[in-house]
Amino acid sequence: MMKRAGYLIRLCAGFAVMCVTVSGVYAVPPGKFVEWKTPMGKVVFDGKVHADKGFECVRCHPAIFEQEKSADHFRMTDIKIRKFCGECHNGTEAFSATEGYNCKRCHKK
């Protein structure tokens, strides 16, 4: 009986460690946001907006963006050459991030 109790305790402890580890992998868990402060205003990324359009996290992670919050450092010059957000926000797959009239879609003063 003691062996079984010890096994169950180790199993539960292992499961708890796994849950904490796995939950830390997600850069933007539900209800959370990633923010960047820029000269043009704060940019807020809400993964739910993209998920609601049918995109899964693996669409961008880790191929386009690292998984840790703020691991990627990029500028508009990167986006203009279709890196990071610009890979999809190019005017074909999604709205163009480089057209002046779209600035306010991402940048909030």
C-alpha positions as CSV (number, residue, x, y, z in Angstrom):
1,M,0.0,0.0,0.0
2,M,2.9,2.4,0.9
3,K,4.5,1.8,-2.5
4,R,1.3,2.7,-4.3
5,A,0.9,5.9,-2.3
6,G,4.5,6.9,-3.0
7,Y,3.9,6.2,-6.7
8,L,0.8,8.4,-6.8
9,I,2.6,11.2,-5.0
10,R,5.5,11.1,-7.5
11,L,3.0,10.9,-10.4
12,C,1.0,13.9,-9.2
13,A,4.2,15.9,-8.5
14,G,5.5,15.1,-12.0
15,F,2.2,16.1,-13.5
16,A,2.3,19.5,-11.6
17,V,5.8,20.2,-12.8
18,M,4.8,19.3,-16.4
19,C,1.8,21.7,-16.2
20,V,3.9,24.6,-14.9
21,T,6.6,23.9,-17.6
22,V,4.1,23.7,-20.5
23,S,2.1,26.7,-19.4
24,G,5.3,28.8,-19.5
25,V,5.9,27.9,-23.1
26,Y,3.0,29.9,-24.4
27,A,4.0,33.5,-25.0
28,V,0.4,34.9,-25.0
29,P,-1.9,32.8,-22.8
30,P,-5.6,33.6,-23.0
31,G,-6.4,37.1,-21.7
32,K,-2.8,38.3,-21.9
33,F,-1.0,40.5,-24.4
34,V,2.5,41.3,-25.7
35,E,3.2,45.0,-25.9
36,W,5.9,46.9,-27.6
37,K,6.5,50.6,-27.0
38,T,7.4,52.4,-30.3
39,P,7.9,56.0,-31.3
40,M,4.6,55.8,-33.2
41,G,2.7,54.5,-30.2
42,K,2.2,51.2,-28.3
43,V,1.7,48.0,-30.4
44,V,-0.3,45.3,-28.6
45,F,-0.4,41.8,-29.9
46,D,-3.4,39.7,-28.8
47,G,-3.1,36.1,-29.9
48,K,-6.8,35.7,-29.6
49,V,-7.4,38.0,-32.6
50,H,-5.3,35.8,-34.8
51,A,-6.8,32.6,-33.3
52,D,-10.3,33.9,-34.0
53,K,-9.3,34.1,-37.7
54,G,-8.3,30.5,-37.7
55,F,-4.5,30.7,-37.1
56,E,-2.8,28.4,-34.7
57,C,0.3,29.4,-32.7
58,V,2.5,27.1,-34.7
59,R,1.8,29.2,-37.8
60,C,4.3,31.8,-36.4
61,H,6.1,30.0,-33.6
62,P,8.9,29.3,-33.7
63,A,9.6,29.8,-37.4
64,I,8.8,33.6,-37.5
65,F,8.8,34.6,-33.8
66,E,10.5,33.1,-30.8
67,Q,8.2,31.8,-28.1
68,E,9.4,33.8,-25.2
69,K,7.8,37.2,-24.6
70,S,9.8,40.0,-26.1
71,A,12.5,37.6,-27.3
72,D,12.3,39.1,-30.8
73,H,13.6,42.7,-31.3
74,F,12.5,44.1,-34.6
75,R,11.7,47.4,-36.3
76,M,9.5,48.6,-39.1
77,T,12.4,48.3,-41.5
78,D,12.2,44.5,-40.8
79,I,8.5,44.4,-41.4
80,K,9.0,46.4,-44.7
81,I,11.2,43.6,-46.0
82,R,8.6,41.0,-45.0
83,K,10.2,39.8,-41.8
84,F,8.3,39.2,-38.6
85,C,4.7,40.7,-38.8
86,G,5.5,41.7,-42.4
87,E,5.7,38.0,-43.5
88,C,1.9,37.9,-43.5
89,H,0.9,41.6,-43.2
90,N,2.1,42.2,-46.8
91,G,-1.2,43.3,-48.4
92,T,-1.8,39.9,-49.9
93,E,-2.3,37.5,-46.9
94,A,-3.4,40.2,-44.5
95,F,-3.6,44.0,-44.5
96,S,-0.3,45.7,-45.3
97,A,1.6,46.8,-42.3
98,T,3.6,49.2,-44.4
99,E,0.8,51.3,-46.0
100,G,0.5,54.6,-44.1
101,Y,-3.3,54.3,-43.7
102,N,-2.9,51.1,-41.7
103,C,-0.5,52.5,-39.1
104,K,-3.3,52.9,-36.5
105,R,-4.4,49.3,-36.9
106,C,-1.3,48.3,-34.8
107,H,0.1,51.5,-33.3
108,K,-2.1,53.1,-30.5
109,K,-1.1,56.6,-29.1
